[in-house]
Amino acid sequence: MVGLRVAVPVVSHLTGTVAASNDGGMHMGLDVEVKAFLDAQIEAAAADPPPPISEQTPEFVRGNYLAMAAAFGPGEAVQTADGTLPGPAGSIRYRSYRPDGGGPFPILVYYHGGGWVAGDLDTHDHLCRMLCAGSGCLVVSIDYRLAPEHRFPAAVDDSVAAYEWVVENASTLGGDPARIAVGGDSAGGNLSAVVCLVERDRGGRQPDFQLLIYPGTDMTMSQPSVEENAEGYLLEKEQMVWFNDHYVPNPQDRSDPRASPLLADSHEGLAPALVISAEFDPLRDESTAYVEKLLAAGVPAQLSEYEGAIHAFVQFAPMLSIGQRAADEACAALRSALCPPN
């Protein structure tokens, strides 16, 4: 089957249809809806060209990200509450999402994507609502500090502090302290994996599950898919360089496992994982490699690669059915891990 690249348990999702190509073959194999989405982005950029990524400011990128998320609409009708929790450099904002029914609920501590530079509670509101309603979890979304104002390891420190606070205050939030997962997309997937490593190394409470959606696990950018999917698939190599330079400007720090969890000396004792990846994503091979590391260390892990998909396709679930299928899989995995049958 197309897409099975390594000898690890992989669920490879055929889209059923692939897009025709009028661009010399670059987009051959894309899901039809994904190709239409990319074509729309190309047309919009042609009509109103953005500045080159090298000239874009963090404020510009953040504004675009927020505007994109606003197009998703209100999302699932679940109960929400905003609050703050104590962090290593001041208060950290969070938003909790409570499912229907009576608690205590299993908990998902969620870290948003955005390259450690963009993203916030609002950019991922729709996705968190979807995960809450679909999984039955109390979702706690964390607004960690962003670069370049707060460089590595500020986001890590905030993420760990937030996770530990949720563990300590689970009952007050309406959650079950015995059933807690971490999860995130892209940069948030990176932070989720790092939280598991940090908690293991300091003897803390290891999460019961980790949901990693196209996570960044290797900031050295040495995986083949970085070059294979360098251009034309939403997230591009030059954007990755821009994000990395803002978050971890010292190249030597990029081999630190808190930046590149793939490079940790050991992956033993970590939480079971579902890793969702996309065929046409520069980060694809980082997902594959991370699952290989987990399995080699005896950690139950599954790689679920979506053929024809691109980076951020799960967040675009409101307009991409392949993204909705992946979100449904994530919700099912959370239910299975945190609400096992008696």
C-alpha positions in Angstrom: 0.0 0.0 0.0 1.3 3.5 -0.8 2.7 5.3 2.1 4.0 2.4 4.2 7.6 3.5 4.5 8.9 1.8 7.6 8.5 -1.5 9.3 6.3 -0.1 12.2 2.6 -0.5 12.7 1.2 2.2 10.3 -2.4 2.9 9.5 -2.2 4.4 6.0 -5.4 6.2 5.0 -6.4 6.2 1.4 -8.4 9.3 0.4 -10.5 7.4 -2.2 -9.8 10.1 -4.8 -6.6 11.9 -5.8 -6.3 15.2 -7.6 -5.4 15.7 -11.2 -2.2 17.7 -11.7 -1.7 20.7 -13.9 1.6 21.7 -12.3 4.1 19.3 -13.7 3.2 16.6 -11.2 4.0 18.5 -7.9 0.5 18.0 -6.6 -0.2 14.5 -8.0 -1.6 12.4 -5.3 -3.2 15.1 -3.2 -6.6 14.6 -1.8 -9.1 16.4 -4.1 -10.3 18.7 -1.4 -6.8 19.4 -0.3 -5.7 20.4 -3.8 -8.7 22.7 -4.2 -7.8 24.3 -0.9 -4.2 24.8 -2.0 -5.3 26.2 -5.3 -7.5 28.7 -3.5 -4.5 29.8 -1.4 -2.4 30.2 -4.5 -5.1 32.4 -6.1 -5.4 34.5 -3.0 -1.7 35.0 -2.8 -1.5 36.0 -6.5 -4.3 38.6 -6.0 -2.7 40.0 -2.8 0.9 38.8 -2.6 2.2 38.6 1.0 5.7 39.8 1.8 8.5 37.1 1.6 8.7 35.1 4.8 12.1 36.7 5.5 10.3 40.1 5.7 7.3 39.0 7.7 7.1 39.9 11.4 5.7 37.7 14.1 2.8 40.1 14.5 2.0 39.7 10.8 2.1 35.9 11.0 0.0 35.9 14.2 -2.7 38.1 12.6 -3.0 35.9 9.5 -3.2 32.8 11.7 -6.0 34.3 13.8 -7.9 35.5 10.7 -7.7 32.1 9.2 -9.1 30.5 12.3 -12.0 33.0 12.4 -13.2 31.5 9.1 -13.9 28.2 10.8 -17.1 29.5 12.5 -18.2 28.9 16.1 -17.6 25.1 16.3 -19.1 22.6 18.7 -21.4 24.0 21.4 -19.6 22.9 24.6 -19.2 24.7 27.9 -16.0 26.8 28.1 -14.3 28.8 30.8 -11.2 31.0 30.7 -8.7 31.2 33.5 -5.1 31.6 34.5 -2.7 29.3 36.2 0.7 30.1 37.8 3.7 29.8 35.5 7.5 30.2 35.9 7.4 33.8 34.6 3.9 34.9 35.5 0.3 33.8 34.8 -0.5 31.4 31.9 -3.9 31.7 30.3 -5.9 28.6 29.7 -9.4 27.7 28.3 -11.2 24.7 29.5 -13.8 22.8 27.4 -16.3 20.7 29.3 -18.3 17.9 27.5 -21.9 17.1 28.1 -22.7 14.8 31.0 -21.6 14.4 34.5 -17.9 14.3 35.6 -15.3 13.7 36.6 -14.1 13.6 33.0 -10.9 12.4 31.5 -8.6 15.3 30.7 -6.7 16.3 27.6 -4.1 19.0 28.2 -3.7 20.6 24.8 -0.9 22.7 23.3 -1.6 24.6 20.1 0.5 24.7 17.0 2.0 27.8 15.3 5.7 27.2 15.2 6.2 28.4 18.7 5.7 31.9 17.3 2.0 32.1 16.5 -1.2 30.6 17.7 -3.2 31.1 20.9 -6.4 30.0 22.6 -8.6 31.5 19.8 -6.7 30.0 16.8 -7.4 26.5 18.2 -10.8 27.1 19.7 -12.6 25.2 17.0 -10.2 22.2 17.2 -10.4 22.0 21.0 -14.2 22.1 20.8 -14.2 19.3 18.3 -11.8 17.2 20.5 -13.9 17.8 23.6 -17.2 16.9 22.0 -15.8 13.9 20.1 -13.8 12.3 22.9 -15.8 13.2 26.0 -12.6 14.7 27.5 -12.3 17.9 29.5 -9.9 19.7 27.3 -7.6 22.3 28.9 -5.9 24.5 26.2 -2.7 26.2 27.2 -1.6 29.6 26.0 2.2 29.2 26.5 4.6 32.0 25.9 5.7 32.6 22.3 9.0 33.5 20.6 10.8 35.6 19.8 9.7 37.6 22.8 10.2 34.4 24.8 12.7 32.0 23.3 13.4 28.4 24.0 12.9 26.9 26.6 10.1 29.3 27.7 7.4 27.4 25.9 8.7 24.1 27.4 8.7 25.6 30.9 5.2 26.9 30.6 3.9 23.7 29.1 5.4 21.6 31.9 4.1 24.0 34.6 0.6 24.0 33.1 0.5 20.2 32.9 1.6 19.8 36.5 -0.9 22.4 37.6 -3.7 20.5 35.8 -2.6 17.3 37.5 -2.8 19.0 40.9 -6.1 20.7 40.2 -7.8 18.1 38.1 -10.7 17.6 40.5 -11.4 21.3 40.9 -11.6 21.6 37.1 -14.1 18.7 37.0 -11.7 16.2 35.7 -10.4 12.8 36.8 -6.8 13.0 38.1 -6.4 9.3 37.2 -7.0 9.9 33.5 -4.9 12.6 31.9 -3.5 12.9 28.4 -1.4 15.5 26.6 -1.8 16.4 23.0 -1.1 19.0 20.4 -0.5 19.8 16.8 2.8 20.7 15.1 4.7 22.8 17.7 2.1 21.7 20.2 2.8 18.1 19.4 6.5 18.8 20.0 5.6 20.3 23.4 3.4 17.4 24.3 6.2 14.9 23.6 8.6 17.1 25.6 6.3 17.2 28.6 6.3 13.4 28.6 10.2 13.4 28.5 10.5 16.0 31.2 8.0 14.3 33.6 9.8 11.0 33.2 13.2 12.5 33.9 12.1 14.4 37.0 10.0 11.5 38.3 6.7 13.3 37.8 3.3 12.0 36.9 3.6 10.5 33.4 0.5 11.2 31.2 -1.7 8.2 30.4 -1.6 9.0 26.7 0.0 11.4 24.2 -1.8 12.6 21.0 0.8 14.0 18.6 -0.6 15.6 15.5 2.1 16.1 12.8 4.6 16.9 15.6 7.9 18.6 15.1 10.4 16.2 16.8 13.7 17.1 15.1 14.7 20.7 14.8 17.9 19.8 13.0 15.7 19.5 9.9 17.7 16.4 8.8 14.7 14.2 7.8 14.3 13.5 4.1 10.7 14.8 3.9 12.0 18.3 4.7 13.4 18.4 1.2 10.8 16.2 -0.5 8.0 18.4 0.6 10.0 21.7 0.8 7.6 23.8 -1.3 4.0 23.9 -2.4 2.3 22.1 0.5 1.3 25.0 2.8 4.1 24.5 5.4 7.4 25.1 3.5 11.0 24.6 4.4 11.8 28.3 4.5 8.9 28.8 6.9 10.3 26.1 9.2 13.7 27.9 9.1 12.0 31.2 10.0 10.1 29.6 12.9 13.2 27.8 14.2 15.3 30.9 14.0 12.8 32.8 16.2 12.3 30.0 18.7 15.8 28.4 19.0 18.2 30.9 17.4 21.3 29.0 18.7 21.7 25.9 16.3 23.5 24.0 19.1 20.4 24.2 21.2 18.3 22.5 18.5 19.8 19.1 19.5 18.5 19.5 23.1 15.8 16.9 23.6 13.5 19.7 24.9 13.7 21.1 21.4 14.0 17.9 19.5 12.5 15.0 21.4 13.5 12.6 18.7 17.1 13.0 19.9 16.6 12.1 23.5 19.0 9.4 24.7 16.1 7.2 25.8 12.4 7.0 25.1 11.6 4.3 27.6 8.8 4.8 30.1 6.9 7.3 28.1 3.1 7.5 27.6 1.5 5.4 24.8 1.0 7.5 21.7 -1.0 8.0 18.6 1.0 10.0 16.0 -1.0 11.4 13.1 1.0 12.5 10.1 0.4 13.8 6.5 2.0 12.4 3.3 2.8 15.9 1.9 4.2 17.4 5.0 7.9 18.4 5.6 7.5 17.0 9.1 6.2 13.6 7.9 9.4 11.7 8.5 9.9 13.1 12.0 6.6 11.5 12.9 7.7 8.2 11.5 11.1 8.3 13.2 9.5 9.2 16.5 7.1 6.2 16.4 10.1 4.0 15.6 11.9 5.4 18.7 8.9 4.8 20.9 8.4 1.2 19.7 12.1 0.4 20.0 11.8 1.6 23.7 8.8 -0.7 24.3 6.3 2.1 24.3 2.9 1.3 22.6 2.7 3.6 19.7 0.8 3.9 16.4 1.6 6.0 13.3 -1.4 7.0 11.3 -0.3 8.6 8.1 -3.0 10.2 5.9 -2.2 9.9 2.2 -2.9 13.0 0.1 -2.9 15.3 3.2 -0.8 18.3 4.1 0.4 20.0 7.3 -2.4 21.5 9.4 -5.0 19.3 7.6 -6.6 18.3 11.0 -7.1 21.9 12.0 -8.8 22.5 8.6 -11.4 19.8 9.4 -14.2 22.3 8.9 -13.4 22.4 5.2 -11.5 19.2 4.6 -13.2 15.9 5.1 -9.8 14.1 5.4 -9.1 16.4 8.4 -12.4 15.4 10.0 -11.6 11.8 9.6 -8.3 12.3 11.4 -10.0 14.3 14.1 -12.5 11.5 14.6 -9.6 9.0 14.8 -7.9 11.2 17.5 -11.2 11.3 19.5 -11.6 7.6 19.3 -8.0 7.0 20.4 -8.6 9.3 23.4 -11.7 7.5 24.4 -10.0 4.1 24.1 -7.0 5.2 26.1 -8.8 7.1 28.8 -12.2 5.4 28.9 -11.4 1.7 28.5 -14.3 -0.8 28.9 -14.7 -2.2 32.4 
